[in-house]
Amino acid sequence: MPNGKVTDFRGAVKAEEGEVVVFSWIEWPSKEKRTQAHPKVMDDPRMKADAMKTMPFDGQRMIYGGFEPILDLSADRP
């Protein structure tokens, strides 16, 4: 994505020269499955405070959110 005049991903996270912005997402089969999985994710030893100190990114500059699909092209169409 090219740098924007108003905003862009690099500006939003205050990326510095040589840093790479990564965009990713998780698609859960349902909100119920996501809710069931959350405690398991948080109990994973890799999510503990000491492990978080060795993350290869600055979590304070991370942006996250939830989205509702407006178009689903994966469904069978006639």
Distance bins in CASP14 RR format, pairs under 12 A and 6 or more apart:
PFRMAT RR
TARGET T0000
AUTHOR 0000-0000-0000
RMODE 2
METHOD distances of the structure
MODEL  1
1 7 0 0 0 0 0 1 0 0 0 0 0
1 8 1 0 0 1 0 0 0 0 0 0 0
1 9 1 0 1 0 0 0 0 0 0 0 0
1 10 0 0 0 0 1 0 0 0 0 0 0
1 11 0 0 0 0 0 1 0 0 0 0 0
1 12 0 0 0 0 0 1 0 0 0 0 0
1 15 0 0 0 0 0 1 0 0 0 0 0
1 20 0 0 0 0 0 1 0 0 0 0 0
1 21 0 0 0 0 1 0 0 0 0 0 0
1 22 0 0 0 0 0 1 0 0 0 0 0
1 23 0 0 0 0 1 0 0 0 0 0 0
2 8 1 0 0 1 0 0 0 0 0 0 0
2 9 0 0 0 0 0 1 0 0 0 0 0
2 10 0 0 0 0 1 0 0 0 0 0 0
2 11 0 0 0 0 0 1 0 0 0 0 0
3 9 0 0 0 0 1 0 0 0 0 0 0
3 10 1 0 1 0 0 0 0 0 0 0 0
3 11 1 0 0 1 0 0 0 0 0 0 0
3 12 0 0 0 0 0 1 0 0 0 0 0
3 15 0 0 0 0 1 0 0 0 0 0 0
3 21 0 0 0 0 0 1 0 0 0 0 0
4 10 0 0 0 0 1 0 0 0 0 0 0
4 11 0 0 0 0 1 0 0 0 0 0 0
4 12 0 0 0 0 0 1 0 0 0 0 0
5 11 0 0 0 0 0 1 0 0 0 0 0
6 12 0 0 0 0 0 1 0 0 0 0 0
7 13 0 0 0 0 0 1 0 0 0 0 0
7 14 0 0 0 0 0 1 0 0 0 0 0
7 63 0 0 0 0 0 1 0 0 0 0 0
8 14 0 0 0 0 0 1 0 0 0 0 0
8 15 0 0 0 0 1 0 0 0 0 0 0
8 21 0 0 0 0 1 0 0 0 0 0 0
8 23 0 0 0 0 0 1 0 0 0 0 0
9 15 1 0 0 1 0 0 0 0 0 0 0
9 19 0 0 0 0 0 1 0 0 0 0 0
9 20 0 0 0 0 0 1 0 0 0 0 0
9 21 1 0 1 0 0 0 0 0 0 0 0
9 22 0 0 0 0 1 0 0 0 0 0 0
9 23 1 0 0 1 0 0 0 0 0 0 0
9 24 0 0 0 0 0 1 0 0 0 0 0
9 61 0 0 0 0 0 1 0 0 0 0 0
9 62 0 0 0 0 0 1 0 0 0 0 0
9 63 0 0 0 0 1 0 0 0 0 0 0
10 16 0 0 0 0 1 0 0 0 0 0 0
10 17 0 0 0 0 0 1 0 0 0 0 0
10 18 0 0 0 0 0 1 0 0 0 0 0
10 19 0 0 0 0 1 0 0 0 0 0 0
10 20 0 0 0 0 1 0 0 0 0 0 0
10 21 1 0 1 0 0 0 0 0 0 0 0
10 22 0 0 0 0 0 1 0 0 0 0 0
10 23 0 0 0 0 0 1 0 0 0 0 0
10 61 0 0 0 0 0 1 0 0 0 0 0
10 63 0 0 0 0 0 1 0 0 0 0 0
11 19 0 0 0 0 0 1 0 0 0 0 0
11 21 0 0 0 0 1 0 0 0 0 0 0
11 61 0 0 0 0 1 0 0 0 0 0 0
11 63 0 0 0 0 0 1 0 0 0 0 0
12 21 0 0 0 0 1 0 0 0 0 0 0
12 23 0 0 0 0 0 1 0 0 0 0 0
12 61 0 0 0 0 1 0 0 0 0 0 0
12 62 0 0 0 0 0 1 0 0 0 0 0
12 63 1 0 0 1 0 0 0 0 0 0 0
12 64 0 0 0 0 0 1 0 0 0 0 0
13 19 0 0 0 0 1 0 0 0 0 0 0
13 20 0 0 0 0 0 1 0 0 0 0 0
13 21 1 0 0 1 0 0 0 0 0 0 0
13 22 0 0 0 0 1 0 0 0 0 0 0
13 23 0 0 0 0 0 1 0 0 0 0 0
13 57 0 0 0 0 1 0 0 0 0 0 0
13 58 0 0 0 0 1 0 0 0 0 0 0
13 59 0 0 0 0 1 0 0 0 0 0 0
13 60 0 0 0 0 1 0 0 0 0 0 0
13 61 1 0 1 0 0 0 0 0 0 0 0
13 62 1 0 0 1 0 0 0 0 0 0 0
13 63 1 0 0 1 0 0 0 0 0 0 0
13 64 0 0 0 0 0 1 0 0 0 0 0
14 21 0 0 0 0 0 1 0 0 0 0 0
14 58 0 0 0 0 1 0 0 0 0 0 0
14 59 0 0 0 0 0 1 0 0 0 0 0
14 60 0 0 0 0 1 0 0 0 0 0 0
14 61 1 0 0 1 0 0 0 0 0 0 0
14 62 0 0 0 0 0 1 0 0 0 0 0
14 63 0 0 0 0 0 1 0 0 0 0 0
15 21 1 0 1 0 0 0 0 0 0 0 0
15 22 0 0 0 0 0 1 0 0 0 0 0
15 57 0 0 0 0 0 1 0 0 0 0 0
15 58 0 0 0 0 0 1 0 0 0 0 0
15 61 0 0 0 0 1 0 0 0 0 0 0
15 63 0 0 0 0 0 1 0 0 0 0 0
16 58 0 0 0 0 0 1 0 0 0 0 0
16 61 0 0 0 0 0 1 0 0 0 0 0
19 56 0 0 0 0 0 1 0 0 0 0 0
19 57 0 0 0 0 1 0 0 0 0 0 0
19 58 0 0 0 0 1 0 0 0 0 0 0
19 61 0 0 0 0 1 0 0 0 0 0 0
20 56 0 0 0 0 0 1 0 0 0 0 0
20 57 0 0 0 0 1 0 0 0 0 0 0
21 57 0 0 0 0 0 1 0 0 0 0 0
21 58 0 0 0 0 0 1 0 0 0 0 0
21 61 0 0 0 0 1 0 0 0 0 0 0
21 62 0 0 0 0 0 1 0 0 0 0 0
21 63 0 0 0 0 1 0 0 0 0 0 0
22 56 0 0 0 0 0 1 0 0 0 0 0
22 57 1 0 0 1 0 0 0 0 0 0 0
22 58 0 0 0 0 0 1 0 0 0 0 0
22 59 0 0 0 0 0 1 0 0 0 0 0
22 61 0 0 0 0 0 1 0 0 0 0 0
22 62 0 0 0 0 1 0 0 0 0 0 0
22 63 0 0 0 0 0 1 0 0 0 0 0
23 62 0 0 0 0 0 1 0 0 0 0 0
23 63 0 0 0 0 1 0 0 0 0 0 0
23 64 0 0 0 0 0 1 0 0 0 0 0
24 57 0 0 0 0 0 1 0 0 0 0 0
24 62 0 0 0 0 0 1 0 0 0 0 0
24 63 0 0 0 0 0 1 0 0 0 0 0
24 64 0 0 0 0 0 1 0 0 0 0 0
25 63 0 0 0 0 0 1 0 0 0 0 0
25 64 0 0 0 0 1 0 0 0 0 0 0
25 65 0 0 0 0 1 0 0 0 0 0 0
25 66 0 0 0 0 1 0 0 0 0 0 0
25 67 0 0 0 0 1 0 0 0 0 0 0
25 69 0 0 0 0 0 1 0 0 0 0 0
26 33 0 0 0 0 0 1 0 0 0 0 0
26 34 0 0 0 0 1 0 0 0 0 0 0
26 37 0 0 0 0 1 0 0 0 0 0 0
26 38 0 0 0 0 0 1 0 0 0 0 0
26 41 0 0 0 0 0 1 0 0 0 0 0
26 64 0 0 0 0 0 1 0 0 0 0 0
26 65 0 0 0 0 0 1 0 0 0 0 0
26 66 0 0 0 0 0 1 0 0 0 0 0
26 67 0 0 0 0 0 1 0 0 0 0 0
27 33 0 0 0 0 0 1 0 0 0 0 0
27 34 0 0 0 0 1 0 0 0 0 0 0
27 66 0 0 0 0 0 1 0 0 0 0 0
27 67 0 0 0 0 1 0 0 0 0 0 0
27 69 0 0 0 0 1 0 0 0 0 0 0
27 72 0 0 0 0 0 1 0 0 0 0 0
27 74 0 0 0 0 1 0 0 0 0 0 0
28 34 1 1 0 0 0 0 0 0 0 0 0
28 35 0 0 0 0 1 0 0 0 0 0 0
28 36 0 0 0 0 1 0 0 0 0 0 0
28 37 1 0 0 1 0 0 0 0 0 0 0
28 38 0 0 0 0 0 1 0 0 0 0 0
28 41 0 0 0 0 0 1 0 0 0 0 0
28 66 0 0 0 0 0 1 0 0 0 0 0
28 67 0 0 0 0 0 1 0 0 0 0 0
28 69 0 0 0 0 0 1 0 0 0 0 0
29 35 0 0 0 0 0 1 0 0 0 0 0
29 36 0 0 0 0 0 1 0 0 0 0 0
29 37 0 0 0 0 0 1 0 0 0 0 0
29 74 0 0 0 0 0 1 0 0 0 0 0
30 36 0 0 0 0 1 0 0 0 0 0 0
30 37 0 0 0 0 0 1 0 0 0 0 0
31 37 0 0 0 0 0 1 0 0 0 0 0
31 38 0 0 0 0 0 1 0 0 0 0 0
31 66 0 0 0 0 0 1 0 0 0 0 0
31 68 0 0 0 0 0 1 0 0 0 0 0
32 38 0 0 0 0 0 1 0 0 0 0 0
33 40 0 0 0 0 0 1 0 0 0 0 0
33 41 0 0 0 0 0 1 0 0 0 0 0
34 40 0 0 0 0 0 1 0 0 0 0 0
34 41 0 0 0 0 1 0 0 0 0 0 0
34 66 0 0 0 0 0 1 0 0 0 0 0
35 41 0 0 0 0 0 1 0 0 0 0 0
37 43 0 0 0 0 0 1 0 0 0 0 0
37 44 0 0 0 0 0 1 0 0 0 0 0
38 44 0 0 0 0 0 1 0 0 0 0 0
38 47 0 0 0 0 0 1 0 0 0 0 0
39 47 0 0 0 0 0 1 0 0 0 0 0
40 46 0 0 0 0 0 1 0 0 0 0 0
40 47 0 0 0 0 0 1 0 0 0 0 0
41 47 1 0 0 1 0 0 0 0 0 0 0
41 48 0 0 0 0 0 1 0 0 0 0 0
42 48 0 0 0 0 1 0 0 0 0 0 0
42 49 0 0 0 0 0 1 0 0 0 0 0
42 52 0 0 0 0 0 1 0 0 0 0 0
44 51 0 0 0 0 1 0 0 0 0 0 0
44 52 0 0 0 0 0 1 0 0 0 0 0
45 51 1 0 0 1 0 0 0 0 0 0 0
45 52 0 0 0 0 0 1 0 0 0 0 0
46 52 0 0 0 0 1 0 0 0 0 0 0
46 53 0 0 0 0 0 1 0 0 0 0 0
46 54 0 0 0 0 1 0 0 0 0 0 0
46 55 0 0 0 0 1 0 0 0 0 0 0
47 55 0 0 0 0 0 1 0 0 0 0 0
48 54 0 0 0 0 0 1 0 0 0 0 0
48 55 0 0 0 0 0 1 0 0 0 0 0
49 55 0 0 0 0 0 1 0 0 0 0 0
52 58 0 0 0 0 0 1 0 0 0 0 0
52 59 0 0 0 0 1 0 0 0 0 0 0
52 60 0 0 0 0 0 1 0 0 0 0 0
52 62 0 0 0 0 0 1 0 0 0 0 0
53 59 0 0 0 0 0 1 0 0 0 0 0
55 61 0 0 0 0 0 1 0 0 0 0 0
55 62 0 0 0 0 1 0 0 0 0 0 0
57 63 0 0 0 0 0 1 0 0 0 0 0
69 75 0 0 0 0 0 1 0 0 0 0 0
71 77 0 0 0 0 0 1 0 0 0 0 0
END
